[in-house]
Amino acid sequence: MLLSIGIVLFSLLIGGLILIGGVIRLTETQLGQRLMTTARTVAEIPNVQKSIQEADGWKTISPTARRLRIVNDVTYIVVLNKDRVRYSDPLDERIGTVFQDPAVEAAYAEHSYLQKVRGEMGVALRAYVPIMDDQHQQVGVVLVGRVMPGVWEIMQGERANIVMTFFLSLVFGVWGSYRLARHMKKQMFDLEPDEIARILVERTATFHAMHEGVIAIDNHERITIFNDRAKQIFGIDNDIEVLGKPIRSILHDTRLPEVLELQTNFTNTEIHVGNTLLWSNRFLIRVEDKVVGALAIFQDRTEVARMAEELTGVKEFVGALRVQNHEHMNKLHTIAGLLQLQEYDKALAYLFEVHDQQEELTSFLSSQIADENVSGLLLGKVSRGRELGIRVTIDRFSHLEHFPPYMDHHSFVLILGNLIENAFDSLEKSDRPDKEITISIEQDSEICSLLVEDNGDGMDEETLSRMLERGYSTKERQHRGLGLYLVHQQVKKGRGELSCQSRPGEGASFLITFPMKEVDEQ
């Protein structure tokens, strides 16, 4: 507030100086017009025009000039004949003497003009007008002068106007400053400038210290916040200044502008940027119910996802070991029973049969599937199927030499595990006696395809259209509806395509294809 009043007073001082300067210029202009009018009046008097040509004409001209000097409030009126001899002057002793000032030269060339001169009485403004006779011949010159009033004298003359101007300016200036200061303080939440500066420094330090990436834009999609963690996540050099630049010129895949376009928030959304999995929350920024921008918070979930997928794989392996343990216990009980019945040949034949079946599957997976994580998953699912009374068949033409670009064993375990579990769930509800799941993994130089088919209950049109939605499920248990959603996310990560064919009562077939060459992103 004090600063505002100080600025007003300083402005008044500057304005006062400008006002006084204007008044001085106006006074000088008005004075010049009056002097020129007086000089022309003297030059056009017939007696002056006639007497200036006579030797004793000063007797007529001098009294006339004295009266006009008093009437028009000028300092002096000097009338010169064509030989520059004075016919009138404020000092009588100068009458008849020659005027020596060279400033009068132009007046003898029939020019009328104003000139500021410094004389014995101070700075004066002087008007020069030629005297012309009836034949329009120049016969003399009239000089009319007035000593310039001082600044204080001018201010005394305009005192009322100046005082009123200063008073009104001061009142309205102080009132306006007070109103502006209150409005600005309200806009700044009643904070002082030093408090705002401190909050800004603290906010900036807080944003840069956060483990999450934070990006904010205004309504024109210009970046207002971009912390260090966000630069690390999106691979932007810390030396690059991004504040104030359009978000689309810096990043193409933050999906932050769509928050402004759609005027809605997006929470707990997965975004893939290259090989990085980001967990994003994007919100509209509102101030007094008015949208002023958008904010996005990004968390790098790549390592977390890998750990989760790793744990998922471990869970699958533990389940497979449990199933295999239960299966082997049943087989051991069968062999023990045959031995107790002294059916030694049958016991031996059964033992060889079990060994051959397991050896054949293990050998096939070891030779055709290069990754032991995928092999272990398939082996566990086959054993699980036996426990559930479901025949799990792996196409013997299947082979996997290496993973497609953007994919790894975590992604494959998640995709296959979820598709096969969905098939188990579908077949568990089915009354079909011949329950079967077929799995195929094929690969060449162009594509890698995954096929999972079952002959379960299938899906209706609504389920088929909504199966990839997060949280959508036909099962009543909690924490469902994530399996196919996660599969879809992994397919997008690998730039692949997912297709499904299913009808009620006819099972379902999921086919996923991935390119074996990197895809150029636009």
C-alpha positions, 0 to 999 in steps of 0.5 A: 500500500505504501509503495502504491502511494509513493508511486502516486506521489512520484507520478504527481511530481512528474505530472506536475513538472509536465503540467508547469512546462505545458503552462509555460509553453501555453503562456509563451504562445498566448503572449506571442500572439498578443505581441504580434497583434499589437505590432500589426495594430501599430504598423497599420495605423495611418498616422504612424505610416505617414509620420514615419516618413517625416523628420519630426514624425516622432512627435506623433508616433511616440505618444501613440506608442506609449498609449498602446503600450499601456493598453496592451500591457507590453514592456515596450513598443519601438518604431523605426524608420527605414534608416533604423532611427527610433521614433518611439522608445520606452526611454525618451532619450533614445528617440532619434538614435539608431537601433543597432540590434542585427536581429531586426534585419529580417524585418526590413525584408518585409518579414513578420516574426517572433524572437526571444532575446535577452536584454537589460530587463531580462529574457523578453519575447519580441515581435517584429512587423514591417510598416508598409505605406499606401503603395505597399512600400516598406517605410519602417519596422515596429518592435513590440516586446514583453519581458517573460514572466517567471515560473513563480509568476506563471504559477501564481496566475494559474494557481487555482487550476494547478491546485485543483488539478493536483488535488483531484489527481492526488485524491483519485490516484490514492483511491485508485491505488488503494482499490488496485492494491486491494484487488491485487491482494485478493487475487494473490490470496491476501499474500504479500510479495515476499510470501509469494516469492517464498511460496514459489521457491518452495513449490519449485523445490518441492516439484523438483524433489518429487519422485513422480514426474509432474507436467502442467500446461495452461489453456494455450497448451504452454508448459508451466511446470516440468520438473526434473523427474519428468525430464528423466522419464521422457529423456529430456536434457536438463539443460533444455529450457521447456517452460513457456513452450507448447507441450506438443513441440516437446512431447507427442505422447503425454496425452495431456492436451486431451484433458483440456479438449475433453474437459475431463480428468483421467486417473490411474491410466497406463501409458507406454512411452517407448519401452517405459510403462507409465502410470498417469493421473491427469487433472484439470486445474481450476481456479474459482471454478474456471479451468486455467490449465491441466496437470499430469503426474507420471510414475515410472512403473516399468520396474514395478511391472517387471516385479509384478510380472516376475511374482506372477510367474513365480506364483504360476510356478508354485501352482505348477509345482503344487499340481505336479506334486499332487499328480505325482502323489496320485501316480505313486499311490497307483504304483504302490497299489499295483506292487501290493497286488504283486502286479509287477509287470503292470506297475513297471509298464505304468511307470514307463508310460508316465515317464515317457509322457513327461519326458516327451513334453519336457523335451519338446518344450526345451527344444522348441521354446528358447525361454525357460520362463515360457516353457515352465509356464506351459508345463505348469498349465498342462499339469494344472489342466490334468488336475482340472480334467481339462486337456491342454494341448500344445501344438507340436509345430510351435517354436519360439527362438527369440522375442519380438521387439518391445517384448520380453519373457515378462510380457509373454508370461503375462499374456499366455498366463491370463489367456489360459486362465480365462480358458480354464475359467470358461471350461470350469463352468461348462458341462462339456465332457471333452474339455480342451485348450489348444496353445500354439506359438509360431514365429518366422522372420516377419511375425510372431503369433500366439493362439489360445483356443478353448471349447468352453461356453464362449462369449455373447456380443456384449462381452465380446465388445467389452472384454478389454475394458478395465474392470469389466468381468462376467465373474462375481468375485472381486478384483476381476476384470484385469486379465484381458485389460493387461493383455491388451496393454501388453499387445499395444506395448508390442505394437501387436494386434489382438483378435478374438472369435467366439460364440455362446456355447462354441468356445473362444479363440484368441489370436495375437500377432507381433511384428518381428521388426521394429515399427517406425513411429510417426 
